[in-house]
């Protein structure tokens, strides 16, 4: 790469790039993270940005703002502190038709999809452009991530995350396609051909993701694509097992694959530990379980049937955007009765955030579900009242003799009336509950907790003494940076970031429908 440490000549705005995709899950998040890690290793001061994110996996910044976890991980890739400027709009689905709108890190209301796209989204364009401008005034480069596809012609008028932000900030656009799905050339061509002339002028070229096989067999297609579109392909990234950053919208990768190679490490002790995670509705921050899956000898799986809890050494009830709905689901599927039986038998159960709340005695909810008074499972001496104001904090503390840090994102306020103190929650027997997301990422605490679980389960399991979850994350981010450095045209990519889309890119008919 040439010019990688040149900064911003004359104090003008930093360079920028929008990473768009032919589809959702084409690899935009990981490519954005990879570019950030590649750039920071070249001495470039870089930041990630996503104008609008839809995700139930979120994170709390040091200033107490809620943003998407993907942007927090991209910030780690860039070796900078996550900021609300990096994700000014976050949508947290509460049903198929409505989402909580989080603006500049704070919830501002619940809107239907029609209500949001009917005018509210378009009104936010100025806010997101201001955030992007502030980042570009501070950093040498800002790598922006789009959402879905830029060719969603039904939503273009109100778009603030794909071509809307590209046009508003004059960003060059790189379109990523997942060749593992098939049809990547048609997807590239069709994406450009469905954009208006003005939007097409910013689409600089393409990046092929998840390629398996001999690259020479793909090159004729790349040449033909350039002849058809006049646009460069900036790289062909090979398929790699176990790559990905914290997922946004679903369980698209195995938990173990999210943190390390897919090969399962041998247990240190004589036994393994089996962890069953209840796949409750509107599950949030399921990334809490990645740290368990990173431990050699710990097998994590998601379950939705009562019989799947029978052989589990630990059952986790994770966070959820719908505590009452999750409680109803557990009861309907027989999982609630299975949890009660486990508690009576002294077998370990861990509830996190919404999962902690539903393990309590009573829930009063006029905010999230508006269900009013609801009985919980009664496994912990806790009463929960939902407040309109959301708790957003980054607590630190100690548990099981080890330092712990985490983050809290919840409307439910827990009144603990008994049991043994455990973080902000409590423990009764082998039932544990806390609002703290991310606590299992604290290595010493995770090992101490697993020793307790193993003892209660009668397993001769021994946690590895040297597993560093932070180290595994860094290792993964470096591998993403390596992909860009080794398989992308980095000189051309830097010119794109620094100078914008090439002039004279041809128009591909028919363009966006009138």
C-alpha positions as CSV (number, residue, x, y, z in Angstrom):
1,X,0.0,0.0,0.0
2,X,1.3,3.4,-0.8
3,X,0.4,6.6,1.1
4,X,-1.0,4.6,4.0
5,X,0.3,7.0,6.7
6,X,-0.4,10.2,4.8
7,X,-3.2,11.4,7.0
8,X,-5.5,14.2,5.9
9,X,-3.7,16.8,3.8
10,X,-4.7,20.3,4.6
11,X,-6.9,19.2,7.5
12,X,-9.8,18.1,5.3
13,X,-12.1,15.2,5.8
14,X,-10.5,11.7,6.1
15,X,-10.8,9.1,3.4
16,X,-13.8,6.8,3.3
17,X,-15.4,3.8,1.8
18,X,-18.8,2.1,2.0
19,X,-18.8,-1.7,2.0
20,X,-22.1,-2.8,0.5
21,X,-23.3,-6.3,-0.3
22,X,-25.3,-8.1,-2.9
23,X,-27.4,-9.6,0.0
24,X,-27.6,-9.7,3.7
25,X,-24.9,-11.9,5.2
26,X,-22.6,-11.5,2.1
27,X,-19.8,-10.7,4.5
28,X,-20.0,-6.9,4.9
29,X,-19.3,-7.0,8.6
30,X,-16.2,-9.2,8.4
31,X,-14.8,-7.4,5.3
32,X,-15.2,-4.0,7.1
33,X,-13.4,-5.4,10.2
34,X,-10.7,-6.9,8.0
35,X,-10.1,-3.6,6.2
36,X,-10.0,-1.8,9.5
37,X,-7.4,-4.2,10.9
38,X,-5.3,-4.1,7.7
39,X,-5.3,-0.3,7.7
40,X,-4.4,0.1,11.4
41,X,-1.5,-2.3,10.9
42,X,-0.3,0.1,8.2
43,X,-0.3,3.0,10.6
44,X,-3.6,4.5,9.4
45,X,-5.9,6.0,12.1
46,X,-9.2,4.3,11.1
47,X,-12.7,4.0,12.5
48,X,-15.8,1.8,11.5
49,X,-19.3,3.2,10.9
50,X,-22.7,1.9,10.3
51,X,-25.5,4.4,10.0
52,X,-28.3,2.1,10.9
53,X,-28.1,-1.4,12.3
54,X,-30.8,-3.9,13.0
55,X,-29.7,-6.3,15.6
56,X,-30.5,-7.8,19.0
57,X,-26.8,-8.2,19.7
58,X,-25.8,-4.8,21.2
59,X,-23.0,-3.3,23.3
60,X,-22.6,-0.4,25.7
61,X,-19.9,2.2,25.1
62,X,-18.0,3.9,27.9
63,X,-20.3,6.9,27.6
64,X,-23.3,4.7,28.3
65,X,-24.6,4.4,24.7
66,X,-26.0,1.3,23.1
67,X,-24.6,0.3,19.7
68,X,-24.5,-2.8,17.6
69,X,-22.0,-5.4,18.7
70,X,-20.6,-5.7,15.2
71,X,-19.5,-2.1,15.3
72,X,-17.9,-2.6,18.7
73,X,-15.9,-5.5,17.3
74,X,-15.0,-3.5,14.2
75,X,-13.7,-0.8,16.6
76,X,-11.6,-3.4,18.2
77,X,-10.3,-4.4,14.8
78,X,-9.4,-0.7,14.3
79,X,-7.9,-0.6,17.8
80,X,-10.1,2.3,18.9
81,X,-12.6,2.7,21.6
82,X,-16.2,2.1,20.4
83,X,-18.3,5.2,20.2
84,X,-22.0,6.0,19.5
85,X,-20.8,8.0,16.5
86,X,-20.0,4.6,14.9
87,X,-23.6,3.4,15.0
88,X,-26.0,6.3,15.5
89,X,-29.2,4.3,14.7
90,X,-29.9,0.9,16.1
91,X,-33.2,-1.0,15.5
92,X,-34.0,-3.8,18.0
93,X,-36.8,-6.0,16.7
94,X,-39.6,-6.8,19.2
95,X,-41.7,-8.7,16.7
96,X,-41.9,-9.3,12.9
97,X,-43.5,-5.9,12.5
98,X,-42.0,-3.5,15.0
99,X,-38.7,-2.5,16.5
100,X,-37.3,-0.3,19.3
101,X,-35.5,2.7,17.8
102,X,-32.3,3.5,19.6
103,X,-31.0,6.9,18.5
104,X,-27.5,8.1,19.5
105,X,-27.4,5.3,22.0
106,X,-30.7,5.8,23.8
107,X,-34.2,4.3,23.1
108,X,-36.6,6.9,21.6
109,X,-39.6,4.7,21.0
110,X,-41.2,1.7,19.3
111,X,-42.1,1.9,15.6
112,X,-43.7,-0.4,13.0
113,X,-41.7,-1.1,9.9
114,X,-44.2,1.0,7.9
115,X,-44.0,3.9,10.4
116,X,-40.2,3.9,10.3
117,X,-39.8,3.7,6.5
118,X,-42.8,6.0,6.1
119,X,-40.8,9.1,7.1
120,X,-38.9,8.7,10.4
121,X,-35.9,7.0,8.7
122,X,-35.5,9.7,6.1
123,X,-35.5,12.4,8.8
124,X,-32.5,10.7,10.4
125,X,-30.2,11.2,7.4
126,X,-28.9,14.5,8.7
127,X,-28.0,12.9,12.0
128,X,-26.1,10.0,10.5
129,X,-24.3,12.3,8.1
130,X,-23.2,14.6,11.0
131,X,-21.8,11.6,12.9
132,X,-19.9,10.4,9.8
133,X,-18.5,13.9,9.2
134,X,-17.3,14.0,12.8
135,X,-15.5,10.7,12.4
136,X,-14.0,11.8,9.1
137,X,-12.8,15.0,10.8
138,X,-10.9,12.9,13.4
139,X,-9.7,9.8,11.5
140,X,-7.5,9.3,8.4
141,X,-10.1,6.8,7.1
142,X,-13.7,5.7,8.0
143,X,-14.8,2.3,6.7
144,X,-18.6,2.3,6.5
145,X,-20.8,-0.8,6.4
146,X,-24.0,-0.9,4.5
147,X,-27.1,-3.1,5.3
148,X,-28.8,-5.7,3.2
149,X,-28.4,-4.7,-0.5
150,X,-28.1,-1.2,-2.0
151,X,-30.5,-2.3,-4.8
152,X,-33.6,-2.6,-2.6
153,X,-35.4,-0.3,-4.9
154,X,-38.6,-0.3,-2.7
155,X,-36.6,1.4,0.1
156,X,-34.3,3.7,-1.8
157,X,-36.2,6.9,-1.2
158,X,-35.8,6.6,2.6
159,X,-32.4,4.9,2.6
160,X,-29.8,6.2,5.0
161,X,-27.5,3.2,5.3
162,X,-26.5,2.3,1.7
163,X,-26.6,4.7,-1.3
164,X,-28.3,7.4,0.8
165,X,-25.2,7.7,3.0
166,X,-22.8,7.2,0.0
167,X,-24.5,10.0,-2.0
168,X,-24.7,12.3,1.1
169,X,-21.0,11.9,2.0
170,X,-19.7,11.2,-1.6
171,X,-18.3,7.8,-0.5
172,X,-17.0,5.2,-3.0
173,X,-18.8,1.9,-2.8
174,X,-17.3,-1.6,-2.8
175,X,-19.9,-4.3,-3.4
176,X,-19.2,-7.7,-1.6
177,X,-20.7,-10.9,-3.0
178,X,-20.8,-14.3,-1.3
179,X,-19.7,-16.7,-4.1
180,X,-20.4,-19.7,-1.8
181,X,-24.1,-19.1,-2.4
182,X,-23.8,-19.1,-6.1
183,X,-24.8,-16.5,-8.7
184,X,-22.3,-14.0,-7.7
185,X,-21.7,-12.5,-11.2
186,X,-25.4,-12.0,-11.8
187,X,-25.7,-10.5,-8.4
188,X,-22.9,-8.0,-9.0
189,X,-24.2,-7.0,-12.4
190,X,-27.8,-6.8,-11.2
191,X,-27.0,-4.7,-8.2
192,X,-25.3,-2.1,-10.3
193,X,-28.0,-2.2,-13.1
194,X,-30.8,-1.5,-10.5
195,X,-29.2,1.7,-9.3
196,X,-29.8,5.2,-10.6
197,X,-27.2,6.9,-12.7
198,X,-26.1,9.1,-9.8
199,X,-25.8,6.0,-7.5
200,X,-23.9,4.0,-10.1
201,X,-21.3,6.8,-10.3
202,X,-20.2,5.9,-6.8
203,X,-20.0,2.1,-7.2
204,X,-16.3,1.5,-7.8
205,X,-16.2,-2.2,-8.0
206,X,-16.5,-5.6,-6.4
207,X,-15.0,-8.0,-3.9
208,X,-15.7,-11.7,-4.1
209,X,-16.0,-13.4,-0.7
210,X,-15.8,-17.1,0.4
211,X,-14.3,-18.5,-2.7
212,X,-13.3,-22.2,-2.7
213,X,-11.0,-23.7,-5.4
214,X,-8.6,-22.6,-8.1
215,X,-8.7,-18.8,-8.5
216,X,-7.6,-19.2,-12.2
217,X,-11.0,-20.8,-13.0
218,X,-12.7,-17.6,-11.7
219,X,-10.6,-15.1,-13.5
220,X,-12.3,-15.3,-16.9
221,X,-15.6,-14.3,-15.2
222,X,-13.9,-11.4,-13.4
223,X,-12.6,-10.2,-16.8
224,X,-16.0,-10.5,-18.4
225,X,-17.6,-8.6,-15.4
226,X,-15.2,-5.8,-16.0
227,X,-16.0,-5.7,-19.7
228,X,-19.8,-5.6,-18.8
229,X,-19.6,-3.0,-16.0
230,X,-16.3,-1.2,-16.5
231,X,-15.6,-1.9,-12.8
232,X,-12.6,-3.4,-11.1
233,X,-12.7,-6.5,-8.8
234,X,-10.7,-5.5,-5.8
235,X,-10.0,-9.0,-4.5
236,X,-11.1,-12.6,-4.2
237,X,-11.2,-13.7,-0.6
238,X,-10.9,-17.4,0.0
239,X,-13.3,-19.3,2.2
240,X,-12.0,-19.8,5.8
241,X,-13.5,-21.8,8.6
242,X,-14.2,-20.1,11.9
243,X,-14.1,-16.5,10.7
244,X,-16.8,-14.0,11.6
245,X,-17.4,-11.3,14.1
246,X,-20.3,-11.0,16.5
247,X,-23.4,-11.7,14.5
248,X,-26.1,-9.2,14.0
249,X,-29.3,-11.0,13.0
250,X,-29.2,-14.7,13.7
251,X,-27.3,-17.8,14.6
252,X,-25.4,-18.1,11.2
253,X,-22.3,-19.6,12.6
254,X,-21.6,-22.1,15.3
255,X,-20.6,-20.7,18.6
256,X,-17.2,-22.4,18.5
257,X,-16.7,-21.2,14.9
258,X,-17.3,-17.6,16.0
259,X,-14.2,-17.6,18.2
260,X,-11.7,-20.1,16.8
261,X,-11.1,-22.7,14.3
262,X,-13.8,-25.4,13.9
263,X,-11.6,-28.1,15.3
264,X,-12.6,-29.0,18.9
265,X,-9.7,-28.9,21.4
266,X,-9.3,-31.9,23.6
267,X,-10.4,-31.4,27.2
268,X,-7.7,-30.8,29.9
269,X,-9.4,-33.1,32.4
270,X,-11.1,-36.5,32.0
271,X,-14.5,-35.2,31.1
272,X,-16.2,-32.6,28.9
273,X,-18.9,-30.2,30.0
274,X,-22.2,-30.1,28.0
275,X,-23.9,-26.7,27.9
276,X,-27.5,-26.4,26.6
277,X,-28.7,-22.9,25.7
278,X,-32.5,-22.4,25.6
279,X,-33.2,-20.9,22.1
280,X,-35.8,-18.5,23.4
281,X,-37.7,-16.0,21.2
282,X,-36.1,-12.7,20.5
283,X,-32.8,-14.0,21.9
284,X,-30.3,-11.1,22.4
285,X,-26.6,-11.1,23.0
286,X,-26.2,-14.8,22.4
287,X,-22.5,-13.9,21.9
288,X,-22.3,-14.2,25.7
289,X,-21.9,-17.9,25.1
290,X,-18.9,-17.6,22.8
291,X,-16.5,-17.4,25.8
292,X,-17.8,-20.8,27.0
293,X,-17.5,-22.3,23.5
294,X,-13.9,-21.1,23.4
295,X,-13.0,-23.4,26.4
296,X,-11.4,-26.7,25.4
297,X,-13.7,-29.5,26.5
298,X,-16.9,-27.3,26.6
299,X,-19.6,-28.3,24.1
300,X,-22.3,-25.6,23.6
301,X,-25.5,-26.3,21.7
302,X,-28.9,-24.5,21.3
303,X,-32.0,-26.4,22.3
304,X,-35.7,-26.0,22.1
305,X,-37.0,-29.3,23.6
306,X,-37.2,-30.4,27.2
307,X,-35.5,-33.7,26.6
308,X,-32.4,-31.9,25.3
309,X,-31.8,-30.6,28.8
310,X,-31.5,-34.1,30.4
311,X,-27.8,-34.7,29.7
312,X,-26.7,-31.0,30.0
313,X,-24.3,-30.2,32.8
314,X,-25.3,-26.5,32.6
315,X,-28.4,-24.9,31.1
316,X,-28.2,-21.2,30.1
317,X,-31.3,-19.1,29.7
318,X,-29.9,-16.1,27.7
319,X,-31.0,-12.6,27.2
320,X,-34.1,-11.7,25.3
321,X,-35.9,-8.6,24.0
322,X,-39.2,-10.3,25.1
323,X,-38.9,-11.6,28.7
324,X,-42.6,-12.4,29.1
325,X,-42.8,-13.9,25.6
326,X,-39.8,-16.1,26.4
327,X,-41.4,-17.2,29.6
328,X,-44.6,-18.2,27.8
329,X,-42.5,-20.1,25.2
330,X,-40.6,-22.0,27.9
331,X,-43.9,-23.1,29.5
332,X,-45.5,-24.0,26.2
333,X,-42.6,-26.3,25.3
334,X,-42.2,-28.0,28.6
335,X,-38.8,-26.3,29.2
336,X,-40.0,-24.4,32.2
337,X,-40.9,-27.6,34.0
338,X,-37.6,-29.1,33.1
339,X,-35.8,-26.0,34.5
340,X,-37.7,-26.3,37.8
341,X,-36.8,-30.0,38.0
342,X,-33.1,-29.2,37.4
343,X,-33.2,-26.6,40.2
344,X,-34.8,-29.1,42.6
345,X,-32.1,-31.7,41.8
346,X,-29.3,-29.2,42.4
347,X,-28.2,-29.2,38.7
348,X,-26.7,-25.9,37.4
349,X,-28.8,-23.2,35.6
350,X,-27.5,-19.7,34.6
351,X,-29.9,-16.9,33.7
352,X,-28.5,-13.8,31.9
353,X,-30.4,-10.5,31.7
354,X,-33.9,-11.5,30.5
355,X,-33.1,-15.1,31.3
356,X,-32.3,-14.0,34.9
357,X,-35.6,-12.0,35.1
358,X,-37.8,-14.9,34.2
359,X,-36.1,-17.2,36.8
360,X,-37.5,-14.8,39.5
361,X,-40.7,-14.9,41.4
362,X,-42.7,-12.1,39.8
363,X,-42.6,-9.7,36.8
364,X,-44.5,-6.5,36.5
365,X,-44.3,-5.4,32.9
366,X,-46.1,-2.4,31.5
367,X,-43.3,-1.5,29.1
368,X,-41.9,-4.3,27.0
369,X,-44.9,-6.7,26.7
370,X,-47.5,-4.6,28.5
371,X,-48.6,-7.9,30.1
372,X,-48.9,-6.5,33.6
373,X,-48.3,-8.9,36.5
374,X,-46.8,-12.2,35.5
375,X,-45.5,-15.1,37.7
376,X,-41.9,-16.1,37.0
377,X,-40.4,-19.6,37.4
378,X,-39.8,-18.9,41.1
379,X,-36.2,-20.3,41.1
380,X,-34.6,-17.1,42.5
381,X,-35.9,-14.7,45.2
382,X,-36.2,-11.8,42.7
383,X,-39.1,-9.5,41.8
384,X,-38.7,-7.5,38.5
385,X,-40.4,-4.3,37.5
386,X,-40.0,-2.9,34.0
387,X,-39.0,0.7,33.9
388,X,-39.4,3.0,30.8
389,X,-35.8,4.2,31.1
390,X,-33.2,1.6,29.9
391,X,-30.3,0.7,32.1
392,X,-27.1,1.0,30.1
393,X,-23.9,0.6,32.1
394,X,-20.4,-1.0,32.1
395,X,-20.1,-2.5,35.6
396,X,-17.0,-4.0,37.1
397,X,-16.8,-6.2,40.2
398,X,-15.8,-9.5,41.7
399,X,-17.3,-12.9,42.0
400,X,-16.0,-16.3,43.0
401,X,-12.8,-14.5,44.1
402,X,-12.1,-13.2,40.6
403,X,-12.4,-9.8,38.9
404,X,-15.3,-9.5,36.5
405,X,-16.5,-6.8,34.0
406,X,-19.5,-6.7,31.8
407,X,-22.2,-4.5,30.4
408,X,-26.0,-4.1,31.2
409,X,-28.8,-3.4,28.7
410,X,-32.3,-3.9,30.2
411,X,-35.6,-2.2,31.1
412,X,-36.3,-4.7,33.9
413,X,-35.2,-3.5,37.4
414,X,-34.6,-6.5,39.8
415,X,-35.3,-6.4,43.5
416,X,-33.3,-9.2,45.0
417,X,-34.8,-10.4,48.4
418,X,-32.5,-13.3,49.3
419,X,-30.0,-15.8,48.2
420,X,-26.2,-15.4,47.9
421,X,-25.0,-12.3,46.1
422,X,-23.8,-12.9,42.5
423,X,-22.7,-9.9,40.5
424,X,-25.9,-7.7,40.5
425,X,-28.1,-10.7,40.9
426,X,-28.1,-13.8,43.2
427,X,-27.5,-17.5,43.5
428,X,-29.6,-20.1,45.2
429,X,-28.1,-23.6,45.2
430,X,-27.0,-24.2,41.7
431,X,-29.3,-21.5,40.1
432,X,-27.4,-18.3,39.2
433,X,-28.8,-15.1,37.8
434,X,-27.3,-11.8,36.6
435,X,-28.0,-8.9,34.3
436,X,-24.3,-8.7,33.3
437,X,-23.7,-9.5,29.7
438,X,-20.1,-10.4,28.8
439,X,-19.1,-11.5,32.3
440,X,-17.9,-14.9,31.0
441,X,-15.3,-13.1,28.9
442,X,-13.4,-12.5,32.1
443,X,-11.0,-15.5,32.0
444,X,-10.4,-16.0,35.7
445,X,-14.1,-15.7,36.6
446,X,-15.1,-18.0,33.7
447,X,-12.7,-20.7,34.9
448,X,-13.9,-20.4,38.5
449,X,-17.6,-20.6,37.4
450,X,-16.9,-23.7,35.2
451,X,-15.2,-25.4,38.2
452,X,-18.3,-24.8,40.2
453,X,-20.5,-26.2,37.4
454,X,-18.3,-29.3,37.0
455,X,-18.4,-30.0,40.8
456,X,-22.2,-29.7,40.9
457,X,-22.5,-31.9,37.8
458,X,-20.1,-34.5,39.1
459,X,-17.8,-34.1,36.1
460,X,-14.0,-34.4,36.2
461,X,-13.7,-31.4,34.0
462,X,-10.7,-29.0,34.4
463,X,-10.7,-25.6,32.7
464,X,-7.6,-24.8,30.6
465,X,-5.3,-22.5,32.5
466,X,-4.2,-20.5,29.4
467,X,-7.4,-19.8,27.5
468,X,-7.5,-16.0,26.8
469,X,-10.8,-15.0,25.2
470,X,-9.4,-11.6,24.4
471,X,-6.4,-13.3,22.8
472,X,-8.7,-15.5,20.6
473,X,-10.6,-12.4,19.4
474,X,-7.4,-10.6,18.5
475,X,-6.1,-13.7,16.7
476,X,-9.3,-13.8,14.7
477,X,-9.2,-10.1,13.8
478,X,-5.6,-10.5,12.7
479,X,-6.7,-13.4,10.4
480,X,-9.4,-11.0,8.9
481,X,-6.7,-8.4,8.3
482,X,-4.5,-11.1,6.7
483,X,-7.3,-12.0,4.3
484,X,-7.4,-8.4,3.0
485,X,-3.7,-7.9,2.9
486,X,-3.0,-11.2,1.1
487,X,-6.0,-11.5,-1.2
488,X,-7.2,-7.9,-2.0
489,X,-5.6,-5.4,-4.3
490,X,-4.6,-3.2,-1.4
491,X,-2.9,-0.5,-3.5
492,X,-6.1,0.0,-5.5
493,X,-8.2,-0.2,-2.3
494,X,-6.2,2.5,-0.6
495,X,-6.5,4.8,-3.7
496,X,-10.3,4.2,-3.5
497,X,-10.4,5.1,0.2
498,X,-8.2,8.2,-0.3
499,X,-9.5,9.6,-3.6
500,X,-13.0,8.3,-4.1
501,X,-14.6,6.4,-7.0
502,X,-12.9,6.6,-10.3
503,X,-14.2,9.2,-12.7
504,X,-16.1,8.1,-15.9
505,X,-17.6,4.8,-14.6
506,X,-20.1,3.7,-17.3
507,X,-23.9,3.6,-16.7
508,X,-25.4,0.1,-16.8
509,X,-29.0,0.1,-18.0
510,X,-31.8,0.0,-17.1
511,X,-31.0,1.9,-13.9
512,X,-33.5,2.4,-11.1
513,X,-37.1,2.3,-12.1
514,X,-38.8,5.7,-12.1
